Structures are given as structure tokens and as C-alpha cells.
Amino acid sequence: MYKTKNDLSLEVREKICALCNAQLANCIDLQTQTKQAHWNVKGPEFIGLHLLFDKIFKDVVTWVDLIAERGVMMGGIANGTVREVAKATKLKEYPHDIAGCHDHVIALSSVLGQFGAGVREAIDAADGLEDADTADMFTQISRCNDKWLWFVEAHLQAPN
């Protein structure tokens, strides 16, 4: 850990940095899985989903930066290389054998839901460490992720 004049204790800062790195791995994984869906979706709803997935990707890129920088603010190092992310992510692997709109909507909504659950756990952990700023950052991410999950799941909720 690097020295900082941040008034959070070293112990809290170490835990926040670890929390941020855990969520950073999940968020970078979400970022790549969203692009996987964007590139490979096929079918009658292609253009709408292709554009939707790209909008989600752009927000996820912002979250990656927020999470990484929060850990570094604490005096830590952001662990964001592909190898580190592959070892640390808790998200399930995105299916590589799908093409249809419906299948990509199911796959991406699943990963958004899984990511959201992890972010809510991070909110609780940051609250438990009495770090309102980190909890607020994760709350902001959670709120936006829930919006994107709603947008994606809406494609599954209409009656046939």
C-alpha cells in the first residue's frame, strides 16, 4: 500500500482496495461479455440489441474506471490485466455457441443479474467498513446496472 493522507485507517484502506479489486475483475469481465454479445447477436432484433449492448458497454467502461481509481485512491494497486481478471472474476463464462437475439438476451441478463448481486454485496461490505464514499460509488453502479438489466430483460417479458 502506498502512503496517503486519507484519514481511513490502513486496515480499512487495505480491505477497500481488496473489495475494489474483486469487483474490478467482475466489472472487466462484464465489459468483455457485453462486447461479446454486441459483436455476435443475430436475428430480427439485431440492430436494436446491437445498439443496446453497445450503450451498456459504454457505461460498464465508466464503472471499470471508477472502481479501479477508488482502489488506487486508497493507496492500493488496481489489478486489471486480462490474466488477473480471468483468475479473479466470479461471473460465469459467457456462452460461445449462441447467435440468436433471444439467447443473447438470456445470457446478458444473467451476467448483469450476477454482477448486480456482487455489487450489492460490495455496498454492504463498504458500509460495514464505514466507508460511505465507496458504498456510494457501488450504489451508483448498482442503480445503473439495474436499469440496464431492466432494459435487457424487457425483451423476455412480453407475452408471445
Helices and strands as residue ranges (DSSP letters): H 10-40, H 46-73, H 82-88, H 101-128, H 132-157
